[in-house]
Amino acid sequence: MANWAGNLRTAAAAGVLSLVLGAGAASAAEIKIGYMKHPIQDASIAIMEKWAAKNGHTVVKIPMAYEIFMEKVTATLTSGGEQYDIIWHNDDWGQLWKNWLSTTDDVAGMNSIQKQTVDVAFLNDDGKPTVVPMAHTFGVFYYRTDLIDEKDLPKTWEELSTVSQKLQKDGKVKWGYVGSMAMNHSWFTWFWTNWTNNCDVLAPAYERDNKKLAPNGWKPMIAEKCSQQVVEYWWDAINKTKISPPAMISYTRNDANAIFQAGDAAFTVADLTLYGQFNDPKKSKVSGKINIGFLPLGPERKEPVAWNDIWGWAIPKGVPDARKQVAKQMLGAMLQDKEGQIELWKATGGPPPNQEVWKTLTETDPLFRRADEVVFKVKQVIAGAYYTPEWPAIHKAYNDGVVGALNGKREDIAKKLQEAAPLVNAAAAKTK
């Protein structure tokens, strides 16, 4: 009797094992990722591909240009389509997409991230996260170590102009500063100079809580003195001190990055996630000749300021449950792959989301220690966008206003900014 029962249990266990293995083989999935071709995203996807290969799944990559990404993916989300199983998720449109995304609080490794970077932009109406971080993203002040010593770095806008002019006069470089001014690329000229001048798009400066912005009437700051100083500085940089190229008024970040990589500019502000690209001898003439520092300050501010956001991945609600579970497992594996995240950092300069990895990097990596100094340990660290579905419209109204004011006579700047203020306010006031 005992032998019979034991044999039955053995046979049953074998049958269950066969079913489990069969289910595992049958559940092999093809996971489609919609993303922007960018070093940090490529590196994060590489971690996921490694896990997928080990577990019998296939990753299909669908790259899109930044300029069309948000509009194209929004159309897919709102139609309930399942064209993508995982999508790049940016704080710029965090609140725009929140109703069409799966929650991610059940993804393994979410307890290892910096919570506030998720909470500020990526929560749905129930207070649940809708993102899995891939990397921290923030701009830093890049400079050429072959042209200037760290002790001589410009600490103010005025010094940025004088140092740039000297380098240009000495024939060391064609341009002092290069950045981007086109819509959707405002961070690398307009926004960072706003923030370093105690200024912002909406008042009060640096505030991102809609419950505080709304009672203030979504008041724009574009016409205030601090904003006028920003536009006048860049007007002078292009037309008077001539430290920046005239075409910069239309530059995207890719245009600015290409000029810096070509060795034609001494300074730029760009994402730290581009450090690996700037330092790649196959892609950059300034490889081995760059470092990062604090953002130069405007006349209205005396202490450093920085911004810190995340890029992440999200899963549309319309994805079938079987693929959704595989997507969550893959994203959890990415978050917990410490070796993979260290490689992501080394390859790109993108600070990884798992804070346990930060401890290792702080002990072993000089660049990470520098990033810790100029961003993570700065007292005034802000989020780089506003977190309302109306942000794209607010951003466009602001960018149209400052570009319009720059593209004319210096004496007309104040008037043009006054004319732009109601348009920024109208866009923001649609927020519910």
Secondary structure, 3 states (H helix, E strand, C coil): CHHHHHHHHHHHHHHHHHHHHHHHHHCCCEEEEEEECCHHHHHHHHHHHHHHHHCCCEEEEEEECHHHHHHHHHHHHHCCCCCCCEEEEEHHHHHHHHHHECCCCCCCCHHHCCHHHHHCCCECCCCCECCEEEEEECEEEEEECCCCCHHHCCCEHHHHHHHHHHHHHCCCCCEEEECCCCCCCHHHCHHHHHHCCCCCCECCCCCCCHHHHCCCCCCECCCCHHHHHHHHHHHHHHHCCCCCCHHHHHCCHHHHHHHHHCCCEEEEEEEHHHHHHHCCCCCCCCCCCEEEECCCECCCCCCCEEECEEEEEECECCCCHHHHHHHHHHHHHHHHCHHHHHHHHHHHCCCCCCHHHHHHHHHHCHHHHHHHHHHHCCCEEECCCCCCCCHHHHHHHHHHHHHHHHCCCHHHHHHHHHHHHHHHHHHHCCCC
